[in-house]
Amino acid sequence: MSSHAPSSKRQTVPGVRKRKGGKRLTMVTAYGYDHARLVDAAGVDLILVGDSVANVCLGHDSTVPVTMDQMIHHAAAARRGTERALVVGDMPFLSYTVSVPDAIRNAGRFLKEASCDAVKLEGGKEVEETVAAIVRAGIPVMGHLGLTPQTVSMLGGYRVQGRSALQARSIVDAALALEEAGAFALVLECVPLDVAREVTDRLEIPTIGIGAGPHCDGQVLVFHDLLGLGRGGHTPRFVKRYAELGDLAVRALEAFVAEVQGGGFPGPEHTFHMTEGEEEKLPGALSVSTRGAVADGLVTLSPDEDPGPA
């Protein structure tokens, strides 16, 4: 077990910005109270209540189906489990692209209803005006460039973005536009390390990479990927599993099934007993009706247990 004791001081948006070029930032997704408590206790700087909840918790094959109400529900639960990390709510598909007023209202819900500290949204120059408007409304915004899962169908699948010089230039320009619009940090997903380095060097705000190499100002992973909670399926190249809790959980559940079926659980240490001397009285108590026993003074009921008049 690590001897590292995380600071009890709550992270802030200005504090995250000041980490640019300094101590690397860490961010992990969390989708509820229990996840957030674990992430927070580990000393992770930022918790992202990601729209990836659609995949890992709700069983969808993309992030597109998750709704604002569902995101607020999960974000509020995660926030209740957090004492020190900065909590970022991920704005779901169509929650910020229909109109700027809609985007401001939806972003505001994350702060007002879920007590998040900031929101994240995907896109480059096409959302520059929206980002600026949300920031003017007093809501901190984290940007997201490269592979943007909400628009994966337009990208032709889950593919690395920015492999050509022209694509790389587009990502750099979009990053500068988001910074100019007021974003306080930027996620770079699935871009070549050279491109991530260029973006990181040119921005005054921190970059947080996922599949973007070692040159970003921080790194983010999905809770379930990091802990090995998903069983089977494809594991992205950029994921490092620090544990295999999914396999461990299945073995524990299998042991429970075996012990219940074999009579090994529950044991004496898991069971309760009647007050001493009361077991001998049980046959007599069972030989009369409850009402008769109450009338004869054999059983005393509390007011909320009184069966009432016969």
C-alpha positions in Angstrom: 0.0 0.0 0.0 1.3 3.5 -0.9 2.4 5.7 2.0 1.4 8.7 0.0 -1.1 10.8 2.0 -3.1 13.1 -0.4 -3.6 16.7 0.6 -6.9 17.5 2.2 -7.0 20.8 0.4 -9.8 20.9 -2.2 -8.6 21.4 -5.8 -9.7 24.5 -7.6 -9.8 25.6 -11.3 -7.1 28.3 -10.7 -5.0 25.7 -8.9 -5.3 23.3 -11.9 -4.2 26.1 -14.3 -1.2 26.8 -12.1 0.0 23.2 -12.6 0.9 24.0 -16.2 4.4 22.8 -16.8 4.8 21.7 -13.2 3.7 18.6 -11.2 1.7 16.3 -13.5 -2.0 16.3 -13.1 -4.0 13.1 -12.7 -7.6 12.6 -13.6 -9.8 9.5 -13.4 -13.4 8.9 -14.3 -16.0 8.1 -11.6 -19.7 7.5 -12.0 -21.1 7.3 -8.5 -20.5 7.8 -4.8 -18.4 4.6 -4.2 -16.2 5.2 -7.3 -15.5 8.8 -6.3 -14.6 7.9 -2.7 -11.9 5.6 -3.9 -10.5 7.9 -6.5 -10.5 10.8 -4.1 -8.8 8.8 -1.3 -6.0 7.9 -3.7 -5.1 11.6 -4.2 -6.3 12.0 -7.8 -6.5 15.7 -8.7 -9.6 15.7 -10.9 -12.6 13.4 -11.2 -14.3 13.3 -14.6 -17.9 12.1 -14.5 -17.6 11.0 -18.0 -20.3 10.3 -20.6 -18.4 7.0 -20.8 -20.9 6.0 -18.1 -23.1 5.0 -21.1 -20.6 2.3 -22.0 -19.2 1.0 -18.6 -22.3 1.4 -16.4 -25.4 1.5 -18.6 -24.3 -1.1 -21.2 -24.5 1.0 -24.4 -22.1 0.6 -27.2 -21.3 4.3 -27.5 -21.6 7.5 -25.4 -24.3 8.9 -27.6 -27.4 7.6 -25.8 -26.7 9.0 -22.3 -29.0 11.9 -21.4 -28.5 15.1 -19.4 -30.7 13.8 -16.6 -28.6 10.6 -16.3 -25.4 12.6 -16.3 -26.7 14.9 -13.5 -27.8 11.8 -11.5 -24.3 10.2 -11.7 -22.5 13.5 -11.3 -24.4 14.4 -8.1 -23.6 11.0 -6.6 -19.9 11.3 -7.5 -19.7 14.8 -6.0 -21.2 13.5 -2.7 -18.3 11.0 -2.5 -15.6 13.7 -3.1 -13.9 15.8 -0.5 -10.8 17.2 -2.3 -10.7 16.4 -6.1 -12.0 18.9 -8.7 -15.2 17.3 -10.1 -15.8 17.8 -13.9 -19.2 17.0 -15.5 -19.1 15.7 -19.0 -21.7 17.3 -21.3 -23.5 14.6 -23.3 -24.3 14.5 -27.0 -26.6 17.3 -28.1 -26.5 19.1 -24.8 -24.4 21.9 -26.1 -24.6 21.9 -29.9 -28.3 22.8 -30.5 -28.0 26.4 -29.3 -25.8 28.5 -27.1 -28.6 29.2 -24.6 -29.3 25.5 -24.3 -25.6 24.9 -23.7 -25.4 27.5 -20.9 -28.5 26.0 -19.2 -27.2 22.5 -19.4 -23.8 23.4 -18.3 -25.3 25.3 -15.4 -27.2 22.2 -14.3 -24.0 20.4 -13.6 -23.0 23.2 -11.1 -26.5 23.9 -9.7 -27.9 20.4 -9.4 -24.8 18.2 -9.2 -22.4 20.7 -7.5 -19.7 20.0 -10.1 -16.8 22.4 -10.3 -16.6 22.5 -14.1 -17.8 20.9 -17.3 -16.1 19.3 -20.2 -17.2 19.3 -23.8 -15.9 18.0 -27.1 -15.0 19.9 -30.2 -12.8 22.6 -31.7 -13.5 25.8 -33.5 -17.1 24.8 -34.0 -17.7 25.1 -30.3 -15.5 28.1 -29.7 -18.4 30.5 -29.3 -20.3 28.1 -27.1 -17.3 27.7 -24.8 -16.9 31.5 -24.5 -20.5 31.9 -23.7 -20.5 29.2 -21.0 -17.3 30.8 -19.4 -18.9 34.2 -19.5 -21.8 32.7 -17.6 -19.3 31.8 -14.8 -19.0 28.1 -15.6 -15.4 26.7 -16.0 -14.9 24.7 -19.2 -12.5 21.9 -20.0 -12.0 21.3 -23.8 -11.6 17.9 -25.5 -9.8 17.4 -28.9 -8.5 14.6 -31.0 -10.7 11.5 -30.9 -14.1 12.8 -29.8 -16.3 9.8 -29.0 -19.6 11.6 -29.4 -18.8 12.2 -33.1 -17.0 8.9 -33.7 -19.3 8.0 -36.6 -18.1 11.1 -38.5 -14.5 10.2 -37.7 -14.9 6.8 -39.3 -14.5 4.9 -36.0 -12.2 4.9 -33.0 -9.0 6.0 -34.7 -6.0 8.1 -33.9 -6.4 11.7 -35.0 -3.7 14.0 -36.3 -1.4 11.6 -38.1 -0.9 13.9 -41.1 0.7 17.4 -40.9 -2.6 19.1 -42.0 -4.6 17.2 -39.4 -2.0 18.1 -36.7 -2.2 21.8 -37.7 -6.0 21.6 -37.4 -5.7 20.2 -33.8 -3.2 22.9 -32.8 -5.3 25.7 -34.2 -8.4 24.3 -32.4 -6.5 24.1 -29.2 -5.5 27.7 -29.4 -9.1 28.7 -30.2 -10.4 26.9 -27.1 -7.8 28.5 -24.9 -8.7 31.9 -26.3 -12.4 31.1 -25.6 -11.6 30.6 -22.0 -11.1 26.9 -21.5 -9.0 26.2 -18.3 -7.7 22.8 -19.5 -7.7 20.6 -22.5 -8.1 16.8 -22.9 -6.2 15.3 -25.9 -7.4 11.9 -26.8 -5.7 9.5 -29.2 -3.3 11.9 -31.0 0.4 11.2 -31.8 2.8 12.2 -29.1 4.4 14.7 -31.4 1.1 16.5 -31.9 0.4 16.4 -28.2 3.8 17.9 -27.5 3.2 20.8 -29.9 -0.2 21.6 -28.4 1.2 21.4 -24.9 4.1 23.6 -25.7 2.0 26.3 -27.4 -0.8 26.5 -24.8 -0.7 28.3 -21.5 -3.4 26.0 -20.1 -2.6 22.4 -19.0 -3.2 19.5 -21.4 -4.4 16.1 -20.1 -3.7 13.2 -22.3 -5.4 9.8 -22.9 -3.5 8.0 -25.6 -1.6 11.1 -26.3 1.9 10.2 -25.1 4.0 11.4 -22.2 4.4 15.1 -23.0 1.0 16.3 -21.7 0.7 18.2 -18.4 -1.4 15.3 -17.0 -3.0 11.9 -17.8 -6.5 10.5 -17.5 -7.9 7.0 -17.6 -11.3 5.4 -17.2 -11.9 3.9 -13.7 -12.9 0.5 -15.1 -10.0 0.3 -17.5 -7.4 1.3 -14.9 -8.7 -1.3 -12.3 -9.4 -4.1 -14.8 -13.1 -4.1 -14.0 -14.2 -4.9 -17.6 -14.0 -8.6 -18.5 -13.4 -9.5 -22.1 -13.7 -7.1 -25.1 -11.0 -4.9 -26.6 -8.5 -3.1 -24.4 -7.2 0.1 -26.1 -3.5 0.3 -26.5 -3.2 3.4 -24.3 -4.7 1.7 -21.3 -2.5 0.4 -18.5 -4.3 -1.9 -16.1 -3.0 -1.4 -12.6 -5.1 -4.3 -11.2 -7.5 -7.0 -12.3 -10.4 -6.4 -10.0 -12.9 -7.9 -12.4 -11.3 -11.3 -12.2 -10.9 -10.9 -8.4 -14.6 -10.0 -8.0 -15.8 -13.0 -10.0 -13.6 -15.4 -7.9 -15.1 -13.9 -4.7 -18.6 -14.3 -6.1 -17.9 -17.9 -7.1 -16.7 -18.6 -3.6 -19.9 -17.1 -2.1 -22.0 -19.3 -4.4 -20.0 -22.4 -3.4 -20.2 -21.7 0.3 -23.9 -21.1 0.3 -24.7 -24.2 -1.7 -22.2 -26.2 0.4 -23.5 -25.0 3.8 -20.3 -23.2 4.7 -22.0 -19.7 4.8 -23.2 -18.3 7.1 -21.1 -19.7 9.9 -21.5 -19.2 13.7 -19.6 -15.9 13.5 -22.2 -14.5 11.1 -25.4 -15.4 13.1 -27.4 -14.1 16.0 -29.0 -15.8 19.0 -32.0 -15.2 21.3 -31.5 -13.6 24.7 -30.2 -16.2 27.2 -33.1 -18.2 28.6 -35.6 -17.1 26.0 -35.1 -20.0 23.7 -36.7 -22.3 26.3 -39.7 -20.1 26.4 -40.2 -20.2 22.7 -42.3 -23.4 22.4 -44.8 -22.1 24.9 -44.9 -18.7 23.3 -45.6 -20.4 19.9 -48.4 -22.5 21.4 -50.7 -19.5 21.9 -51.8 -16.8 19.5 -50.0 -13.5 19.6 -53.2 -11.7 20.8 -53.7 -14.2 23.6 -50.0 -14.0 24.6 -50.3 -10.2 24.8 -53.5 -10.4 26.8 -51.8 -12.9 29.2 -48.7 -10.7 29.6 -46.5 -13.3 28.0 -45.4 -10.9 25.2 -44.9 -7.2 25.4 -45.3 -5.2 22.2 -44.0 -1.7 21.5 -46.7 0.8 20.4 -45.8 0.4 16.7 -46.0 -3.4 17.0 -49.5 -3.4 18.7 -51.9 -5.3 16.5 -54.8 -3.2 17.7 -58.2 -4.3 19.0 -59.4 -7.8 18.2 
